[in-house]
Amino acid sequence: MPTPRDIAFQTLLPWQRMYDPPFLPERTDAAWEGLSPRDRAFAFDLVTGVMRWRNTLDAVIQYPLRQPLDSLDHAVRVVLWIGAYQLLMQSGTADYAAVDTTVELAKKQRSTVKAAGLVNAVLRGITRLKPTRGARLAGRLGRNVFALDFETDVTLSADVFPAVSAPDAHLAAVRSHPAIYVQHVRKIFGDVQAGEILLRNNVRPVVTLRVDAAAIDVPANAGLAPHAEAKQFLVASEGWNPVIEDLVQRGVVSPQDPTSAKPVRALAELAAAGKIREPGTILDLCAGLGTKAIQLARTFPGARITATDLDSQKTERLRKRAAQMGISNLSVVPMAEVASGKPFDAVLLDVPCSNTGVMAKRVQSRWRWPSLGGEGFAALKKLQSDLLAQGSSLAGANGAVVYATCSIDPAENEMLVQEFIKGSTRKCGIVEQESTVPSLSNSAVGMRDGGHYTVIVAE
């Protein structure tokens, strides 16, 4: 039977090109079958941990290695990632156990069996760097230290990272992001906040749940606590469990981040304050799996909600979810039917984006960001602009258009909206606009993603 390390190795093995990381298996994937809940959690942590920390792991592995890292067979590099991650980032695994089990992993794989001695030597070389955890000193940077999270530094006995005087290269190593993305974030937020945002992307995220029921008696064994900032949100700081699964299946709670919920809440608050017309018909144009569509149906029980998306598999899952929850005011329809129907009082556009506000959860997104390139970014912005124009055309007179992303990049948010308004054939005005950066602390009950929304009224 495969061990958690075997599964982590097989999952990470396809990751040869930095900008093309593998997709994570879902909880129901056959790869996890046969593992106990504890072993499944361990395997998942190995995979996601290596994905977060690849650059940092590479820098530390290179130090005791007597050849260029890129000259290694890729399978050997994957084994070293797994071992180094346990030595540097995981708690609860003794050094000797991390080294021994990783060497055994190398011996089990046909592609790495001959490199078991090298794996042993490199990992023991990392232990001689004496990685030591201590209280984090905010803003501290050095060639022998990296921040594990907002409270903890890991100090090494030698200088293994690039010089602090080369901030892009240094942060790329100690915060484990592509250097080109580090440069991009520094330009937007400045060195201090950029460093904190990059660090946030390495903190393990928590499960947050929107309460959909009018009242909820939280089972004591659910491991849930109220969110510190967002009303009607719960936090599962210890992760997913069968009790939470049951609550979700019964429609009592829905997985969602507080920042993701802001666009729909803003629409409701503006309508209640009389700043926009109370919508009787609402369209979710990019519904996906329907998190916001269901939120709309719950928030506006007297309105008719229409959800659509180009991905028919996602809309089918949404249709089943809505039926399971007994939601009667939500219809899931093909895109063509929306285009030929009557205008809506409000249109929600949760558009595809670069995911820069949710990199802590979508661990692959930081590596895929540079692969967009100049043409890729231009295509993404054109798609966002086209969807905004389409959404505006589907809104009736004085209808509200809610544009939302999970990005913290102004080029996809405020700047794009302004460009749209300037070029729109309809007179449009911004009613409300808000950008949120991810929470910058270890507080589980205060965690939130980054994102943006703008509410526009088109005459």
C-alpha positions in Angstrom: 0.0 0.0 0.0 1.4 3.4 -0.9 2.6 5.7 1.9 1.9 9.4 2.2 5.4 10.1 0.9 4.9 7.8 -2.1 1.7 9.7 -3.0 3.5 13.1 -2.5 6.3 11.9 -4.8 4.0 10.7 -7.5 1.9 13.9 -7.3 5.0 16.2 -7.5 7.0 14.2 -10.1 5.3 15.9 -13.1 6.5 19.3 -11.9 9.5 19.7 -14.1 8.9 23.2 -15.5 8.6 25.7 -12.6 5.7 27.5 -14.4 3.7 24.4 -14.9 2.9 22.9 -11.5 0.6 19.9 -11.2 -3.0 20.2 -10.1 -3.8 19.1 -6.6 -5.9 16.0 -6.3 -9.4 16.6 -4.7 -10.4 15.0 -1.4 -12.4 12.4 -3.3 -9.5 11.5 -5.7 -8.5 7.8 -6.0 -4.9 8.8 -5.1 -6.0 9.3 -1.5 -8.0 6.0 -1.2 -6.6 3.6 1.4 -5.0 6.4 3.5 -6.2 7.0 7.0 -7.4 10.6 7.7 -4.1 11.3 9.5 -2.0 9.9 6.6 -4.1 11.8 4.0 -3.6 15.1 5.9 0.2 14.3 6.0 0.4 13.6 2.3 -1.6 16.7 1.5 0.7 18.8 3.7 3.8 17.4 1.9 2.4 18.2 -1.5 1.1 21.7 -0.7 4.1 22.5 1.4 6.6 21.7 -1.3 4.5 23.7 -3.8 4.6 26.7 -1.5 8.2 26.5 -0.5 9.9 25.3 -3.7 12.3 28.2 -4.1 13.3 28.2 -0.4 13.8 24.4 -0.5 15.9 24.7 -3.6 18.2 27.4 -2.1 18.8 25.3 1.1 19.3 22.0 -0.9 21.8 23.7 -3.1 24.1 24.6 -0.2 25.3 21.1 0.7 25.0 19.8 -2.9 28.3 19.5 -4.8 26.8 20.0 -8.2 24.3 22.5 -9.8 20.8 21.7 -8.6 19.5 21.8 -12.2 21.9 19.0 -13.1 20.1 16.5 -10.8 17.7 14.0 -12.3 14.3 15.5 -11.6 13.0 12.6 -9.6 15.9 13.0 -7.2 15.1 16.6 -6.8 11.5 15.7 -5.9 12.7 13.3 -3.2 15.0 16.1 -1.8 12.1 18.5 -1.8 10.1 16.1 0.4 12.9 15.5 2.8 14.0 19.1 3.1 10.4 20.3 3.6 10.2 17.9 6.6 13.4 19.1 8.1 12.8 22.8 7.6 9.0 23.5 7.7 7.2 20.6 9.3 6.9 20.3 13.1 6.6 16.9 14.8 9.0 15.0 12.6 12.4 14.3 14.2 15.4 15.0 11.9 16.6 11.4 11.9 13.1 10.2 11.0 12.8 12.7 8.2 16.2 11.7 6.8 15.7 7.9 7.1 12.2 7.9 5.6 13.2 10.1 2.7 16.2 7.8 2.0 13.8 4.8 2.1 11.6 6.7 -0.4 14.5 7.1 -2.7 15.4 3.4 -2.5 11.8 2.4 -3.3 11.6 4.4 -6.6 13.3 2.9 -9.6 14.3 6.3 -10.9 16.1 7.3 -7.6 17.4 4.1 -6.1 20.9 4.8 -7.2 20.8 8.3 -5.7 19.9 7.2 -2.2 23.4 7.9 -1.0 23.3 11.4 -2.4 19.9 12.0 -0.8 21.3 10.9 2.5 24.3 13.2 2.2 22.4 16.3 1.2 19.7 15.9 3.9 22.4 15.3 6.6 24.1 18.4 5.2 20.9 20.4 5.8 20.7 19.1 9.4 24.3 20.5 9.9 22.9 23.9 9.0 21.1 23.6 12.4 17.7 25.0 11.4 16.4 26.7 14.5 13.0 28.2 15.1 12.5 31.3 17.1 10.2 34.3 17.5 10.0 36.3 14.3 11.5 39.8 14.2 9.2 41.8 11.9 11.0 43.1 8.9 14.1 41.1 9.6 15.9 39.9 6.5 19.2 38.0 6.2 21.1 35.5 4.1 20.7 32.9 6.9 17.1 33.4 7.9 13.6 33.1 6.5 10.2 33.7 8.0 8.1 30.5 8.4 5.0 32.6 9.2 4.1 35.9 11.0 5.4 34.6 14.3 8.3 32.3 13.5 11.7 32.7 12.0 14.0 29.8 10.9 17.7 30.6 11.3 20.4 28.6 9.7 24.1 28.4 10.6 25.3 29.6 7.2 24.4 32.1 4.5 22.4 30.2 1.9 20.1 32.9 0.4 20.9 35.7 -2.1 22.0 39.1 -0.7 19.3 41.4 0.8 20.7 44.1 -1.4 19.2 42.2 -4.4 15.6 42.3 -3.1 13.9 40.5 -5.9 16.2 37.6 -5.8 16.3 37.6 -2.0 12.5 37.6 -1.5 12.1 35.1 -4.3 14.2 32.7 -2.2 13.1 33.4 1.3 9.4 34.0 0.4 9.4 31.4 -2.3 7.8 33.2 -5.3 9.0 33.8 -8.9 11.4 36.8 -8.9 9.3 38.5 -11.6 6.2 38.3 -9.4 8.2 39.7 -6.4 9.2 42.6 -8.5 5.6 43.2 -9.6 4.2 43.1 -6.0 7.0 45.5 -4.8 6.0 48.0 -7.5 2.4 48.0 -6.3 2.7 47.8 -2.5 6.3 48.9 -1.7 8.9 46.7 -0.1 7.5 46.3 3.4 3.9 45.4 2.6 4.9 43.4 -0.4 7.1 41.2 1.8 4.2 40.7 4.2 1.8 39.8 1.4 4.3 37.3 0.0 4.7 35.8 3.5 0.9 35.5 3.9 0.9 33.3 0.8 3.0 30.7 2.7 0.8 30.5 5.8 -1.5 27.5 5.8 -5.0 28.7 5.1 -8.0 27.7 7.2 -11.4 26.6 6.1 -14.0 29.4 6.4 -17.7 28.8 6.1 -20.6 31.1 5.5 -23.6 30.3 7.7 -26.7 29.9 5.4 -29.2 28.9 8.0 -31.1 31.6 10.0 -29.8 30.0 13.2 -27.3 27.2 13.7 -26.5 25.1 16.7 -22.8 24.3 16.0 -21.9 20.7 17.1 -19.2 20.7 19.8 -17.2 18.2 17.7 -17.2 20.4 14.5 -14.1 22.3 15.5 -15.7 25.6 14.5 -15.3 29.1 15.9 -16.9 32.5 14.9 -14.8 34.6 12.6 -13.3 37.5 14.4 -14.3 40.1 11.7 -17.0 38.7 9.5 -20.6 38.1 10.8 -22.2 34.8 9.9 -18.9 33.2 9.2 -17.2 30.3 11.0 -13.6 29.1 11.0 -12.5 25.5 11.0 -8.9 26.1 12.2 -8.2 22.4 12.5 -9.4 21.7 8.9 -12.1 19.7 7.3 -13.9 16.9 9.1 -17.0 14.7 8.7 -19.1 16.9 10.9 -18.4 19.9 8.7 -19.1 17.8 5.6 -22.5 16.9 7.0 -23.3 20.6 7.7 -22.4 21.5 4.1 -24.4 18.6 2.7 -27.5 19.7 4.7 -27.1 23.3 3.4 -26.5 24.7 6.8 -23.1 26.2 5.9 -21.2 26.8 2.6 -17.4 27.0 2.1 -16.6 30.6 1.3 -14.0 33.3 2.3 -15.3 36.5 3.9 -13.7 38.6 1.2 -15.4 36.5 -1.5 -18.7 37.3 0.2 -18.3 41.1 0.1 -19.7 41.7 -3.4 -23.1 40.2 -2.6 -23.2 41.7 0.8 -22.4 45.1 -0.7 -25.2 44.7 -3.2 -27.7 43.9 -0.4 -26.5 46.8 1.8 -26.7 49.3 -1.0 -30.2 48.2 -1.9 -31.2 48.4 1.8 -29.8 51.9 2.0 -31.7 53.0 -1.1 -28.4 53.7 -3.0 -29.4 51.3 -5.8 -32.8 49.8 -6.8 -33.9 46.7 -4.9 -33.3 44.0 -7.4 -36.1 41.6 -8.4 -34.0 39.7 -10.9 -30.3 39.0 -10.6 -27.9 37.3 -13.0 -24.7 35.6 -11.9 -22.9 35.6 -15.3 -19.7 33.7 -14.3 -21.3 31.3 -11.7 -18.8 28.5 -11.7 -19.7 26.1 -8.9 -22.2 28.7 -7.6 -20.8 29.9 -4.3 -22.0 33.4 -4.9 -25.2 32.3 -6.8 -26.3 30.4 -3.7 -25.3 33.4 -1.5 -27.4 35.6 -3.8 -30.4 33.3 -3.5 -30.1 33.3 0.3 -29.5 37.0 0.6 -32.4 38.0 -1.8 -35.1 35.4 -1.1 -37.7 37.5 -2.9 -35.7 37.8 -6.1 -35.3 35.5 -9.0 -31.6 34.4 -9.4 -30.3 33.2 -12.7 -26.9 31.5 -12.9 -24.9 30.6 -16.0 -21.4 29.7 -17.0 -19.6 28.4 -20.0 -18.4 25.4 -18.1 -21.4 23.0 -18.2 -19.9 20.6 -15.7 -19.7 23.3 -13.1 -23.3 24.5 -13.8 -24.5 20.9 -13.5 -22.9 20.6 -10.1 -24.5 23.9 -9.1 -27.9 22.7 -10.3 -27.6 19.6 -8.1 -26.3 21.6 -5.1 -29.3 24.0 -5.4 -31.7 21.2 -5.5 -30.0 19.5 -2.6 -30.3 22.7 -0.5 -34.0 23.2 -1.5 -33.3 26.6 -3.1 -36.4 27.5 -5.2 -35.5 31.0 -6.4 -32.3 29.9 -8.3 -32.4 28.8 -12.0 -29.3 27.5 -13.8 -29.5 28.1 -17.5 -27.3 28.0 -20.6 -25.5 31.1 -21.6 -27.4 31.5 -24.9 -30.7 31.6 -22.9 -29.4 34.5 -20.9 -28.3 36.5 -23.9 -31.8 36.3 -25.5 -33.8 37.1 -22.4 -35.0 40.2 -20.6 -32.5 42.6 -18.9 -31.8 42.1 -15.2 -32.0 44.4 -12.3 -28.5 43.4 -11.2 -25.7 41.5 -12.7 -22.8 39.9 -10.8 -19.5 39.3 -12.6 -17.0 37.2 -10.6 -14.5 37.2 -13.5 -11.5 35.0 -14.1 -8.4 36.7 -12.8 -4.7 36.1 -11.8 -5.7 34.8 -8.3 -3.1 37.1 -6.6 -5.4 37.6 -3.6 -5.8 33.8 -3.0 -2.3 32.5 -3.5 -2.3 31.0 0.0 -5.1 28.7 -1.0 -4.3 28.1 -4.6 -0.7 27.1 -4.1 0.0 26.6 -7.8 -1.1 30.1 -8.8 2.2 31.9 -7.9 4.1 29.7 -10.3 1.6 30.0 -13.1 1.5 33.8 -12.8 4.7 34.5 -14.9 3.6 32.0 -17.6 0.8 34.4 -18.5 3.4 36.7 -19.9 2.7 39.9 -21.8 0.3 38.4 -24.3 -1.3 36.3 -21.5 -2.0 39.3 -19.3 -3.4 41.2 -22.3 -5.7 38.3 -23.1 -6.8 38.1 -19.5 -7.6 41.8 -19.3 -9.5 41.6 -22.6 -11.6 38.8 -21.2 -12.3 40.8 -18.0 -13.3 43.9 -20.1 -15.4 41.9 -22.4 -17.3 40.2 -19.5 -17.8 43.6 -17.9 -19.2 45.0 -21.2 -21.4 41.9 -21.6 -22.7 42.2 -18.0 -23.4 45.9 -18.5 -25.4 45.1 -21.6 -27.5 42.6 -19.7 -28.4 45.1 -17.0 -31.6 47.0 -17.4 -31.9 50.8 -17.1 -30.4 51.9 -13.8 -29.4 48.3 -13.1 -26.5 47.5 -10.9 -23.4 45.7 -12.2 -21.1 44.1 -9.6 -17.6 43.5 -10.9 -15.5 41.2 -8.7 -12.1 39.5 -8.7 -9.9 37.6 -6.3 -7.0 39.7 -7.4 -5.1 42.4 -5.6 -3.7 43.9 -8.8 -5.1 47.4 -9.6 -4.6 46.6 -13.3 -7.4 44.0 -13.0 -9.5 46.0 -10.6 -9.7 49.8 -10.3 -7.8 50.6 -13.5 -9.8 48.2 -15.6 -13.1 49.5 -14.3 -12.1 53.1 -15.0 -11.0 52.1 -18.5 -14.4 50.5 -19.1 -16.4 53.5 -17.8 -14.5 55.8 -20.1 -15.1 53.7 -23.1 -18.7 52.6 -22.3 -21.5 53.6 -24.7 -23.8 53.7 -21.6 -23.4 56.4 -18.9 -22.0 54.6 -15.9 -21.1 55.6 -12.4 -19.3 53.9 -9.5 -21.6 53.5 -6.4 -19.0 51.7 -4.2 -15.6 50.2 -4.7 -13.4 48.2 -2.3 -10.1 46.4 -2.5 -8.9 44.0 0.3 -5.5 42.7 0.8 -5.1 39.3 2.5 -5.0 39.3 6.3 -1.4 39.7 7.5 -1.2 37.7 10.7 -1.3 34.1 11.9 -4.8 34.5 13.5 -6.9 31.6 12.3 -10.2 33.3 13.3 -9.1 36.5 11.5 -7.9 35.0 8.2 -9.3 36.4 4.9 -8.3 36.4 1.3 -7.6 39.4 -0.9 -10.0 40.6 -3.6 -11.9 43.5 -5.1 -15.4 44.6 -6.0 -16.9 47.6 -7.8 -20.6 48.3 -7.9 -21.6 50.2 -11.0 -24.9 51.6 -12.0 -25.6 51.9 -15.8 -28.3 54.3 -16.9 
